[in-house]
Amino acid sequence: MHLFLSAGEPSGDQHAAHLLTELRRRDPALKAVGYGGPDLAAAGQEQHFRLTDLAVMGVTAVLPHLKQFFALRDRAAAYFREQRPDALLLVDFPGFHWHLAKAAKKAGVPVIYYLPPQMWAWAPWRVRKIRKHVDHLLCALPFEPQWFADRGVSAETGIPCEDVGHPFFDEAAEKRLDQAFLNERRGARTVGVLPGSRDREVESNGPILAAAVRQLAALHPDVTFRVAAYKPAHAARCGGVFAGVPNVEVCTERTSEIIELAECCLFVSGSVSLELFARRTPGVMVYQASRLKYWVFEKLIVSDSVTLPNLFAGEMLYPEFFPPRADSREVTEIVRTLDSWLSAPASLAAVQARVDAAAARTVKTGAAAAAADAVLRALPAPAGAGASPVVVPFQRQAA
């Protein structure tokens, strides 16, 4: 089997790498090429470009890289024409991936979309692109197949759509935590601060997080606020943003450990919410949005929530705030919410109980294996394909 895989965000790179690992278990001779990041490369992808270096959001952030994106599209289109892979396998990152899908379809290469865009949440008219450019959908949320079927995307219309489960739960369960890091900090009160994995997220949300933490540190001097930086450059930036804020520790590549330690977290919107959910850690979501951007969001968003655990649970487990600036009233609300949890153990315990109950119902592992089997069903199966996946509940690591 010969696949062209493309993942453009750090989380997508992680998910794609787990899927590639499962595919190789079923077909050790698999040839995997394409675009991705360090995790896909480590999983054996012959990487034509490190696409995660261009993980940006929004028109103004994309514009400086536009020429490079078009060059990557053209390079992939030439590969599709000349090398004829068995399929193009896309993971999230829709802005760029629509262009790859269009090029693959033009070359006669089937397109499989793993973790398609959350159209049910905002801009649902994009489903037209699925109908036009995609051959098979592998979804992560249980309600997505029906949502797509209602809009003409199903096996009956020639575009099968399957729920394979969310791979983040696999990755959280498999993650080996740094026990030395945990042991050094156990016993002290911890609030996790998770500023996101994209440069722009850290830049725009960092000052808001720091403003909230400054107020909370004054109210709770016995709490250490541990900031989880995705990479050293983010740690340097956070060190500057949080300079002068008491009781702050900036840590690099320790997101999972901080979530495990924390009584609760203040986090930037993103897939990290699923790890909070898997580890049963309460939290408050923040995402910087100007008044204009929020007005646009309100026009585009058709979902009651943008936080995935809330959608899994069908209730607002993780409160959501969209402050435009560090001095906005939303920051006051964030501080009030977290202060109520930190000041009253019974209040936090009630939130914890709701998170525990929802996670027990919905957090399951086995997604990467299920996705690999679905890919093999969509393509000619190699000899000796693997057995069906075993789906088991996620278990939080013991203290």
Beta strands, then each sheet from edge to edge (+ up, - down):
strand 1: 2-7
strand 2: 31-36
strand 3: 46-50
strand 4: 87-91
strand 5: 111-114
strand 6: 136-139
strand 7: 161-163
strand 8: 189-194
strand 9: 223-229
strand 10: 248-252
strand 11: 264-268
strand 12: 283-286
strand 13: 320-321
sheet 1: 3+ 2+ 1+ 4+ 5+ 6+ 7+
sheet 2: 10+ 9+ 8+ 11+ 12+ 13+
end
